[in-house]
């Protein structure tokens, strides 16, 4: 009797699970397939080919996949290497508090290269992958100008506070905030355009909006001050670095594949205006699959004519962790991080740089998205990255990010 199990059956999406297949003939060739459907009905799947050991078992944590979506020993390979059936789709959990992703795991006899609906698996099971832990509360935020969602760990607190920002597509993305809250942080997933009654397009970075959000978070009775953290990726990293520069409330900043200059949009804050460096859109390159490689549309920020567009990071008094994917095909992120660090006060920042990692460095459990369609662009965007180095970068950087936030914001009392 062939059996496949996943332990634990229900888990947080950034946590490892163990997959075991039992009851096979020794040395039998089998295909392990994982698949799920996202909230839009899009299918993402992976598969790996194994030979059972002498006991008739397959354990991806001990046994090497001989082929498929990956090869070698990758305990979480079936989750980390999920890819969309439809080109340019990105796996993003939207309803983080209401439901998990349900990942179906199936074992097939022999080499199963395609998806034949008539082919019956030898065994199957289902794993639930959640983006909030038990007791985490989601509170919609519609206060003053601030729009977003606050995630609070269970218990009385107070908890260290974090603002979570995504990038140039706008809207409200909550999955990282939910996972951070499950680690004991009070996290405000903050929208700053293209959401609710916020501006539909990003005309400028209005730092007073982000200041209002910081003050709102720190005033919450379950949030422990006096300082807070910010995590931002892409355009959100640009905003996060500006917050670290001008807002004394921000003491710990995680910058993921962003810039150290204003690009495309000015920054305004009280009487201050930092002009942007214009994009050189004519330098865009189309990739082999028709996506836009935007890495060349940023003029060299070291040109003296752009000095007024630099975020004045020399004013930063907190700490900054720069997370860089060296295979980022959207920004020259490593250059931007190095330029920022060179101007910052000594010991105030460090760079984690990952060869082979792309632009969208996310918590482990988020499969590499190397190209995707996003709001506001005429073609899909190339994000870059190679499957295995990107997966390693996500696993390593996530633990570094959690340790960095806890070091500079204080220990967390809840870890789910």
RADA-V473776 format. One record per pair of residues at least 6 apart in sequence whose C-alpha atoms are under 6 Angstrom apart, sorted by the first residue. I is the first residue (numbers start at 1). J is the second residue. D is the distance in whole Angstrom. If there is no record, write none. Layout:
BEGIN
<<I & J & D> <I & J & D>>
END
This chain:
BEGIN
<<1 & 23 & 5> <2 & 22 & 6> <2 & 23 & 4> <2 & 24 & 6> <3 & 21 & 6> <3 & 22 & 5> <3 & 123 & 6> <4 & 20 & 6> <4 & 21 & 4> <4 & 123 & 6> <4 & 124 & 6> <5 & 19 & 6> <5 & 20 & 5> <6 & 18 & 5> <6 & 19 & 5> <7 & 17 & 5> <7 & 18 & 5> <9 & 127 & 5> <10 & 127 & 6> <10 & 128 & 5> <11 & 129 & 5> <12 & 129 & 5> <12 & 130 & 5> <12 & 131 & 6> <13 & 129 & 5> <13 & 130 & 5> <13 & 131 & 6> <13 & 365 & 6> <14 & 364 & 5> <14 & 365 & 5> <20 & 58 & 6> <20 & 59 & 5> <21 & 57 & 5> <21 & 58 & 5> <22 & 57 & 5> <23 & 56 & 6> <24 & 56 & 4> <25 & 56 & 5> <26 & 52 & 6> <26 & 53 & 6> <26 & 54 & 5> <26 & 56 & 4> <27 & 51 & 5> <27 & 52 & 5> <27 & 53 & 6> <28 & 51 & 5> <28 & 52 & 5> <29 & 50 & 6> <29 & 51 & 4> <29 & 110 & 5> <30 & 49 & 6> <30 & 50 & 5> <30 & 108 & 6> <30 & 109 & 5> <30 & 110 & 4> <31 & 48 & 6> <31 & 49 & 5> <31 & 107 & 6> <31 & 108 & 5> <31 & 111 & 6> <31 & 112 & 6> <32 & 47 & 5> <32 & 48 & 5> <32 & 106 & 6> <32 & 107 & 5> <33 & 46 & 6> <33 & 47 & 4> <33 & 105 & 6> <33 & 106 & 5> <34 & 45 & 5> <34 & 46 & 5> <34 & 78 & 6> <34 & 104 & 6> <34 & 105 & 5> <35 & 44 & 6> <35 & 45 & 4> <35 & 103 & 6> <35 & 104 & 5> <36 & 43 & 6> <36 & 44 & 6> <36 & 103 & 5> <37 & 43 & 4> <43 & 84 & 6> <43 & 85 & 6> <44 & 82 & 6> <44 & 83 & 5> <44 & 84 & 4> <44 & 85 & 6> <45 & 82 & 5> <45 & 83 & 5> <46 & 69 & 6> <46 & 78 & 6> <46 & 82 & 5> <47 & 68 & 6> <47 & 69 & 6> <48 & 65 & 6> <48 & 67 & 6> <48 & 68 & 4> <48 & 69 & 6> <49 & 65 & 5> <49 & 66 & 6> <49 & 67 & 5> <49 & 68 & 6> <50 & 65 & 5> <50 & 66 & 6> <52 & 58 & 5> <60 & 75 & 5> <61 & 75 & 4> <63 & 73 & 6> <64 & 72 & 4> <64 & 73 & 4> <65 & 71 & 5> <65 & 72 & 5> <80 & 365 & 5> <80 & 367 & 5> <81 & 367 & 5> <82 & 367 & 6> <88 & 371 & 5> <88 & 372 & 4> <88 & 373 & 6> <89 & 372 & 5> <90 & 369 & 6> <90 & 372 & 6> <96 & 131 & 5> <96 & 175 & 6> <100 & 128 & 6> <100 & 129 & 5> <100 & 130 & 4> <101 & 128 & 6> <101 & 129 & 5> <102 & 127 & 6> <102 & 128 & 5> <103 & 126 & 6> <103 & 127 & 5> <104 & 126 & 5> <105 & 124 & 5> <105 & 125 & 5> <105 & 126 & 6> <106 & 121 & 6> <106 & 123 & 6> <106 & 124 & 4> <107 & 121 & 5> <107 & 122 & 6> <107 & 123 & 5> <108 & 121 & 5> <108 & 122 & 5> <131 & 175 & 6> <131 & 178 & 5> <131 & 179 & 5> <132 & 178 & 5> <132 & 179 & 6> <132 & 182 & 6> <133 & 182 & 5> <133 & 416 & 6> <135 & 154 & 5> <136 & 152 & 6> <136 & 153 & 5> <136 & 154 & 5> <137 & 151 & 6> <137 & 152 & 5> <138 & 150 & 6> <138 & 151 & 5> <139 & 149 & 6> <139 & 150 & 5> <140 & 149 & 4> <141 & 147 & 5> <141 & 148 & 5> <141 & 149 & 5> <146 & 213 & 6> <147 & 191 & 6> <148 & 189 & 5> <148 & 190 & 5> <148 & 191 & 5> <149 & 188 & 6> <149 & 189 & 5> <150 & 187 & 6> <150 & 188 & 4> <151 & 181 & 6> <151 & 186 & 6> <151 & 187 & 5> <152 & 181 & 6> <152 & 186 & 5> <153 & 181 & 5> <153 & 184 & 6> <157 & 222 & 5> <158 & 222 & 4> <158 & 223 & 5> <158 & 224 & 5> <159 & 185 & 6> <159 & 186 & 6> <159 & 223 & 5> <159 & 224 & 5> <160 & 185 & 5> <160 & 186 & 6> <160 & 223 & 6> <160 & 224 & 5> <160 & 409 & 6> <161 & 185 & 6> <161 & 186 & 5> <161 & 187 & 6> <161 & 223 & 6> <161 & 228 & 5> <162 & 187 & 5> <162 & 228 & 6> <162 & 229 & 4> <162 & 230 & 5> <163 & 187 & 6> <163 & 188 & 5> <163 & 230 & 5> <164 & 188 & 6> <164 & 189 & 5> <164 & 230 & 6> <164 & 231 & 5> <165 & 190 & 6> <165 & 232 & 5> <165 & 236 & 5> <166 & 232 & 6> <166 & 233 & 5> <166 & 236 & 5> <167 & 233 & 6> <167 & 234 & 5> <167 & 235 & 4> <167 & 236 & 5> <168 & 235 & 5> <169 & 374 & 6> <169 & 375 & 5> <170 & 193 & 5> <170 & 194 & 5> <171 & 191 & 6> <171 & 194 & 5> <171 & 195 & 5> <172 & 191 & 5> <174 & 189 & 6> <177 & 187 & 6> <177 & 189 & 6> <181 & 187 & 6> <182 & 416 & 5> <183 & 415 & 5> <184 & 412 & 5> <184 & 414 & 5> <184 & 415 & 5> <193 & 199 & 5> <193 & 200 & 6> <194 & 200 & 4> <203 & 265 & 6> <204 & 265 & 5> <204 & 266 & 5> <204 & 267 & 6> <205 & 267 & 5> <206 & 268 & 5> <207 & 269 & 5> <208 & 269 & 6> <227 & 249 & 5> <227 & 250 & 6> <227 & 251 & 6> <228 & 250 & 5> <228 & 251 & 6> <229 & 250 & 6> <229 & 252 & 5> <229 & 253 & 6> <230 & 253 & 5> <231 & 253 & 6> <231 & 254 & 5> <232 & 240 & 6> <232 & 255 & 5> <233 & 256 & 5> <233 & 257 & 6> <234 & 257 & 5> <234 & 258 & 4> <237 & 255 & 5> <237 & 256 & 6> <237 & 258 & 5> <238 & 258 & 6> <238 & 259 & 5> <244 & 250 & 5> <244 & 316 & 6> <245 & 313 & 5> <245 & 315 & 6> <245 & 316 & 5> <251 & 318 & 4> <252 & 318 & 6> <252 & 319 & 5> <252 & 320 & 6> <253 & 320 & 5> <254 & 320 & 6> <254 & 321 & 5> <255 & 322 & 5> <256 & 323 & 5> <257 & 324 & 5> <257 & 333 & 5> <257 & 359 & 6> <258 & 333 & 6> <259 & 336 & 5> <260 & 311 & 6> <260 & 336 & 5> <260 & 340 & 6> <261 & 309 & 5> <261 & 310 & 4> <261 & 311 & 5> <262 & 276 & 5> <262 & 309 & 5> <263 & 276 & 5> <263 & 277 & 5> <264 & 276 & 5> <264 & 277 & 6> <264 & 278 & 5> <264 & 279 & 6> <265 & 276 & 5> <266 & 274 & 6> <266 & 275 & 5> <266 & 276 & 5> <267 & 273 & 6> <267 & 274 & 5> <274 & 309 & 6> <275 & 309 & 5> <276 & 309 & 5> <279 & 297 & 5> <279 & 298 & 6> <280 & 297 & 5> <281 & 297 & 5> <283 & 296 & 6> <283 & 297 & 5> <284 & 293 & 6> <284 & 294 & 5> <284 & 297 & 6> <285 & 292 & 6> <285 & 293 & 5> <286 & 292 & 5> <286 & 293 & 6> <291 & 380 & 5> <291 & 381 & 5> <291 & 382 & 5> <292 & 381 & 5> <292 & 382 & 5> <293 & 329 & 6> <293 & 382 & 5> <294 & 330 & 5> <295 & 329 & 5> <295 & 330 & 5> <295 & 331 & 5> <313 & 344 & 6> <314 & 343 & 5> <314 & 344 & 4> <314 & 345 & 6> <319 & 348 & 5> <319 & 349 & 6> <320 & 349 & 5> <321 & 349 & 6> <321 & 350 & 5> <322 & 351 & 5> <322 & 352 & 6> <323 & 352 & 5> <324 & 334 & 6> <324 & 353 & 5> <325 & 354 & 5> <325 & 357 & 4> <325 & 358 & 5> <325 & 359 & 6> <326 & 354 & 6> <326 & 355 & 5> <326 & 356 & 6> <326 & 357 & 6> <327 & 356 & 5> <327 & 357 & 5> <327 & 358 & 5> <327 & 384 & 6> <327 & 385 & 5> <328 & 358 & 4> <328 & 359 & 5> <328 & 383 & 6> <328 & 384 & 5> <329 & 383 & 5> <329 & 384 & 5> <330 & 383 & 5> <356 & 385 & 5> <356 & 386 & 5> <356 & 389 & 5> <357 & 385 & 5> <357 & 389 & 6> <357 & 390 & 4> <358 & 383 & 6> <358 & 384 & 4> <358 & 385 & 4> <359 & 383 & 5> <361 & 394 & 6> <362 & 394 & 6> <363 & 394 & 6> <363 & 398 & 6> <364 & 394 & 5> <364 & 395 & 5> <370 & 382 & 6> <370 & 383 & 5> <370 & 384 & 5> <370 & 385 & 6> <371 & 381 & 6> <371 & 382 & 4> <371 & 383 & 5> <372 & 380 & 5> <372 & 381 & 6> <373 & 380 & 4>>
END
